[in-house]
Amino acid sequence: MNILVTGGAGFIGSHTVVALAEAGFTPIILDDFSNSEAGVIDGLESILGFRPVTYTENCHNPETLRRIFRDEKIQGIIHFAAFKAVGESMQKPLEYYDNNVGALIVLLKTMQECHIPHLIFSSSCTVYGEPDALPVTEKTPVKPAFSVYGNTKQIGEEILHDTVSAGIPLKIIALRYFNPIGAHPSAAIGELPRGVPNNLVPFITQTAAGLRTSLTVFGDDYPTPDGTCIRDYIHVLDLAEAHVAALSHLMKTTASSYYDIFNIGTGQGVSVMELIKSFERVTGVSLNYSIGPRRSGDVTAVYAGVEKSEKVLGWKATRSMDQALVDAWRWQVKG
């Protein structure tokens, strides 16, 4: 069964390509490489033993989508392709709305036209904002977004809900990711931030490797046990396998129109300082870090309630945070 992976050369997308192939699907990559590197395809080939079919184009052009759908006999889509830098989204709102929302609309229209029913949408735990209670479940209220990026994810979910509510024959699952970290244990693919990393673990590994002089912890005065923010860190391979579980669930669904959302995390909250100390312990590398002021837009704590994904999708995270940190460090050292 051929599955189109938009943004399939990105961090989560490339690991999902591996998970799809291991589960017996045939992944087809669509990526314009605006936020990824062509060398990722070489890494995928070394892991899989074959070179995935790859289209260097984007999702904005319905003619492109029609051609790929037809030529590759696509039966389902996993949609990762989106801009994702929170800070940049505040500086370039129109670009983010055009890319993250506009392309989704083009994709949905073309899917309907070409009778491709299955879609997994890449959403985010940012939709919860600063939650009133923890852990957050799928019933936790969605709060106003802290960023344009977060708002594009909220709008995307609303578009998907409204599309299915209108009776349009599409089966859709939105996965709300928490904080993916790690890399493939082969170190053939991993997280490849361009410029200054937006995520904590690449900043940690780059500091440990001497590529950055120090790491700043943004705030140690939060109302948490050690004063630093708490997040739910999930190994990227566990996250990738959640997409396969979601896709398999969709394909067993008999309803012609279907929409649901799932949290994808570990269910465990870990503080920034705990993550730093764990990295030092499992790698034996000391980090040069300092405490800075709080960063605008950071919520105090958020971690997932995962009962729904375990019950409905039959999926749960199985890899430890220590393993994710070891894999991330192996990837950094190789790079």
C-alpha positions as CSV (number, residue, x, y, z in Angstrom):
1,M,0.0,0.0,0.0
2,N,1.5,3.3,-1.1
3,I,1.5,6.1,1.4
4,L,2.5,9.7,0.6
5,V,4.6,11.4,3.3
6,T,4.6,15.1,2.8
7,G,7.6,16.6,4.5
8,G,9.1,13.1,4.5
9,A,12.7,14.3,4.6
10,G,12.2,16.2,7.9
11,F,13.0,15.0,11.4
12,I,9.7,13.2,12.3
13,G,8.8,12.5,8.6
14,S,12.0,10.6,7.9
15,H,11.6,8.4,10.9
16,T,8.0,7.8,10.0
17,V,9.2,6.7,6.5
18,V,11.3,4.0,8.2
19,A,8.4,2.9,10.5
20,L,6.0,2.7,7.5
21,A,8.5,0.6,5.5
22,E,9.1,-1.7,8.5
23,A,5.3,-2.2,8.8
24,G,5.0,-3.2,5.2
25,F,3.8,0.0,3.6
26,T,5.5,1.7,0.7
27,P,6.4,5.3,1.6
28,I,6.5,7.9,-1.1
29,I,8.2,11.2,-0.1
30,L,7.1,14.7,-1.1
31,D,9.4,17.4,0.2
32,D,10.6,20.7,-1.2
33,F,13.7,20.6,1.1
34,S,13.1,24.1,2.3
35,N,13.6,22.9,5.8
36,S,15.4,19.6,5.3
37,E,18.5,18.2,3.7
38,A,18.8,16.1,0.6
39,G,21.3,13.8,2.4
40,V,18.4,12.5,4.5
41,I,17.4,10.4,1.5
42,D,20.8,8.8,1.5
43,G,20.4,8.0,5.2
44,L,17.0,6.4,4.6
45,E,18.5,4.3,1.8
46,S,21.2,3.0,4.2
47,I,18.6,2.0,6.7
48,L,15.9,0.6,4.4
49,G,18.1,-1.0,1.8
50,F,16.2,0.8,-1.0
51,R,15.9,4.5,-2.0
52,P,12.4,5.8,-1.4
53,V,10.7,7.5,-4.3
54,T,11.1,11.2,-3.7
55,Y,9.4,14.2,-5.3
56,T,11.1,17.5,-4.7
57,E,8.0,19.6,-4.8
58,N,5.5,21.1,-2.4
59,C,1.8,20.7,-1.6
60,H,0.5,24.0,-2.9
61,N,0.0,22.9,-6.5
62,P,-3.0,20.6,-7.1
63,E,-1.6,19.5,-10.4
64,T,1.5,18.2,-8.7
65,L,-0.7,16.3,-6.2
66,R,-2.9,14.9,-8.9
67,R,0.1,13.6,-10.8
68,I,1.7,12.0,-7.8
69,F,-1.6,10.5,-6.6
70,R,-2.1,9.0,-10.0
71,D,1.4,7.8,-10.9
72,E,2.1,6.4,-7.4
73,K,-1.4,5.0,-6.8
74,I,-1.5,6.7,-3.4
75,Q,-3.9,5.2,-0.9
76,G,-3.2,7.4,2.2
77,I,-1.3,10.5,3.3
78,I,0.7,11.5,6.3
79,H,1.0,15.3,6.3
80,F,4.0,16.7,8.0
81,A,4.9,19.5,5.5
82,A,4.7,22.8,7.5
83,F,6.8,25.6,8.8
84,K,7.5,25.0,12.5
85,A,9.6,27.7,14.1
86,V,7.6,29.5,16.8
87,G,9.7,32.7,16.8
88,E,9.8,33.0,13.0
89,S,6.0,32.5,12.8
90,M,5.6,35.7,14.8
91,Q,7.7,37.6,12.3
92,K,6.3,36.0,9.2
93,P,2.6,35.3,9.9
94,L,1.4,35.4,6.3
95,E,4.0,32.9,5.1
96,Y,3.0,30.6,8.0
97,Y,-0.7,30.8,7.3
98,D,-0.2,30.4,3.5
99,N,2.1,27.4,4.0
100,N,0.5,25.6,6.9
101,V,-3.1,26.4,6.3
102,G,-3.3,27.1,2.6
103,A,-1.5,23.9,1.6
104,L,-3.7,21.8,3.8
105,I,-6.8,23.1,2.0
106,V,-5.3,22.3,-1.3
107,L,-4.4,18.8,-0.1
108,L,-7.9,18.1,1.2
109,K,-9.6,19.4,-2.0
110,T,-7.3,17.2,-4.1
111,M,-7.8,14.2,-1.9
112,Q,-11.5,14.5,-2.2
113,E,-11.3,14.9,-6.0
114,C,-9.0,11.9,-6.4
115,H,-10.9,9.7,-3.9
116,I,-8.0,9.2,-1.4
117,P,-9.7,8.7,1.9
118,H,-7.0,8.4,4.6
119,L,-5.1,11.3,6.2
120,I,-2.9,11.6,9.3
121,F,-2.4,15.2,10.3
122,S,0.6,16.5,12.2
123,S,-0.7,18.6,15.1
124,S,0.9,19.7,18.3
125,C,0.4,19.9,22.1
126,T,0.7,23.7,21.7
127,V,-3.0,23.7,21.1
128,Y,-3.5,23.3,24.9
129,G,-1.6,26.5,25.8
130,E,-1.1,26.8,29.6
131,P,-3.4,24.0,30.8
132,D,-5.4,24.3,34.0
133,A,-4.8,20.6,35.0
134,L,-2.3,17.9,34.2
135,P,-2.0,15.6,32.4
136,V,-3.8,17.1,29.4
137,T,-6.2,14.7,27.7
138,E,-8.0,15.1,24.4
139,K,-10.9,16.6,26.3
140,T,-8.7,19.3,27.8
141,P,-10.0,22.7,26.4
142,V,-8.0,24.2,23.6
143,K,-6.8,27.6,24.6
144,P,-5.8,30.7,22.5
145,A,-2.5,29.9,20.8
146,F,0.7,31.5,22.1
147,S,2.1,31.8,18.5
148,V,1.1,32.0,14.9
149,Y,2.6,28.5,14.5
150,G,0.3,27.2,17.2
151,N,-2.6,28.9,15.7
152,T,-2.0,27.3,12.3
153,K,-2.3,23.9,14.1
154,Q,-5.5,24.9,15.8
155,I,-6.9,26.2,12.5
156,G,-5.8,23.0,10.8
157,E,-7.7,20.9,13.3
158,E,-10.8,23.0,12.9
159,I,-10.6,22.6,9.1
160,L,-10.4,18.9,9.4
161,H,-13.3,18.7,11.9
162,D,-15.5,20.9,9.7
163,T,-14.6,18.9,6.6
164,V,-15.6,15.6,8.1
165,S,-18.7,17.1,9.8
166,A,-19.9,18.2,6.4
167,G,-20.0,14.5,5.3
168,I,-17.1,14.7,2.9
169,P,-15.8,11.1,2.6
170,L,-12.5,11.5,4.3
171,K,-11.1,9.5,7.2
172,I,-8.7,11.7,9.3
173,I,-6.7,11.5,12.5
174,A,-4.9,14.5,14.0
175,L,-2.0,13.5,16.3
176,R,-1.1,16.0,18.9
177,Y,2.7,15.6,19.4
178,F,4.5,16.4,22.6
179,N,8.3,16.8,22.5
180,P,10.0,14.4,20.1
181,I,13.7,13.8,20.7
182,G,16.4,11.2,19.7
183,A,17.4,9.8,16.4
184,H,17.5,6.5,14.6
185,P,19.9,4.2,16.5
186,S,21.9,3.7,13.3
187,A,22.7,7.5,13.4
188,A,21.9,7.6,9.7
189,I,19.0,10.1,10.3
190,G,18.3,12.5,13.1
191,E,17.3,16.0,13.9
192,L,18.9,18.6,11.6
193,P,18.2,22.1,12.8
194,R,19.2,24.9,10.5
195,G,20.9,27.8,12.3
196,V,20.1,28.1,16.0
197,P,18.1,25.1,17.2
198,N,14.5,25.8,18.4
199,N,14.4,22.6,20.4
200,L,16.3,21.8,23.6
201,V,18.0,18.5,22.8
202,P,19.8,19.7,19.7
203,F,21.0,22.7,21.7
204,I,22.3,20.3,24.4
205,T,24.1,18.0,21.9
206,Q,25.6,20.9,20.0
207,T,26.8,22.4,23.3
208,A,28.3,19.1,24.4
209,A,30.0,18.8,21.0
210,G,31.6,22.2,21.4
211,L,29.6,23.7,18.6
212,R,28.1,26.2,21.0
213,T,29.8,27.8,24.0
214,S,27.0,27.4,26.5
215,L,23.4,26.4,27.0
216,T,20.8,28.8,28.5
217,V,18.1,27.4,30.7
218,F,15.2,29.9,30.4
219,G,14.0,30.4,33.9
220,D,14.4,28.5,37.2
221,D,11.6,30.2,39.1
222,Y,8.6,28.4,37.7
223,P,6.2,26.7,40.2
224,T,7.8,23.2,39.5
225,P,9.9,21.0,41.8
226,D,13.2,22.4,40.5
227,G,11.9,25.7,39.1
228,T,12.4,24.7,35.4
229,C,9.7,24.0,32.8
230,I,8.2,20.5,32.5
231,R,7.6,18.8,29.2
232,D,6.8,15.3,27.8
233,Y,9.8,14.1,25.8
234,I,9.1,11.2,23.5
235,H,11.5,9.2,21.3
236,V,11.0,10.1,17.7
237,L,10.8,6.4,16.8
238,D,7.9,5.9,19.2
239,L,6.2,8.9,17.6
240,A,6.8,7.5,14.1
241,E,5.2,4.2,15.1
242,A,2.2,6.1,16.4
243,H,1.6,7.2,12.8
244,V,1.6,3.7,11.6
245,A,-0.9,2.7,14.3
246,A,-3.1,5.6,13.4
247,L,-3.0,4.8,9.8
248,S,-3.9,1.1,10.4
249,H,-6.8,2.2,12.6
250,L,-8.1,4.5,9.8
251,M,-8.0,1.7,7.3
252,K,-10.1,-0.6,9.6
253,T,-12.7,2.1,10.1
254,T,-15.9,1.4,8.2
255,A,-17.4,4.8,8.4
256,S,-17.1,6.8,5.2
257,S,-16.3,10.0,7.2
258,Y,-14.3,9.9,10.3
259,Y,-12.3,12.4,12.4
260,D,-10.5,11.9,15.8
261,I,-7.6,13.4,17.7
262,F,-5.0,11.7,19.9
263,N,-2.3,12.8,22.2
264,I,1.1,11.2,21.4
265,G,3.5,11.4,24.3
266,T,4.8,9.3,27.1
267,G,2.6,10.5,29.9
268,Q,5.6,11.5,32.0
269,G,6.6,15.1,32.8
270,V,10.3,15.8,32.8
271,S,11.9,19.2,33.8
272,V,14.5,20.9,31.7
273,M,17.0,20.4,34.5
274,E,16.2,16.7,34.8
275,L,16.8,16.4,31.0
276,I,20.2,18.1,31.3
277,K,21.3,15.9,34.2
278,S,20.1,12.8,32.4
279,F,22.1,13.7,29.3
280,E,25.2,14.2,31.4
281,R,24.7,10.9,33.2
282,V,24.1,8.7,30.1
283,T,26.8,10.3,28.0
284,G,29.4,11.1,30.6
285,V,29.7,14.6,29.0
286,S,29.4,17.7,31.3
287,L,27.4,20.6,29.9
288,N,28.2,24.3,30.3
289,Y,24.9,25.8,31.1
290,S,23.6,29.0,32.7
291,I,20.3,30.2,34.0
292,G,18.6,33.0,32.1
293,P,15.3,34.8,32.3
294,R,12.1,33.2,31.3
295,R,11.4,33.1,27.6
296,S,8.2,34.6,26.3
297,G,5.6,32.0,25.3
298,D,6.9,29.1,27.4
299,V,4.2,27.4,29.4
300,T,5.1,26.1,32.9
301,A,4.3,22.5,32.4
302,V,2.5,20.2,30.0
303,Y,2.5,16.4,29.6
304,A,0.1,14.0,28.0
305,G,-2.7,11.8,29.1
306,V,-2.2,8.8,26.8
307,E,-5.0,6.4,27.8
308,K,-7.0,7.1,24.6
309,S,-4.1,6.4,22.2
310,E,-3.3,3.2,24.1
311,K,-7.0,2.0,24.1
312,V,-8.1,3.0,20.6
313,L,-4.9,2.8,18.6
314,G,-3.2,0.1,20.6
315,W,-0.1,2.2,20.8
316,K,2.1,3.3,23.6
317,A,5.6,4.7,23.9
318,T,8.1,2.0,24.8
319,R,11.6,3.7,24.6
320,S,13.1,5.5,27.5
321,M,14.3,9.1,27.6
322,D,17.8,7.8,28.4
323,Q,17.7,5.8,25.1
324,A,16.5,8.9,23.2
325,L,19.4,11.0,24.6
326,V,22.0,8.3,23.8
327,D,20.6,8.1,20.2
328,A,20.6,11.9,19.9
329,W,24.2,12.1,21.1
330,R,25.3,9.3,18.7
331,W,23.7,11.2,15.8
332,Q,25.5,14.4,16.9
333,V,28.9,12.8,17.2
334,K,28.5,11.1,13.8
335,G,27.5,14.4,12.2
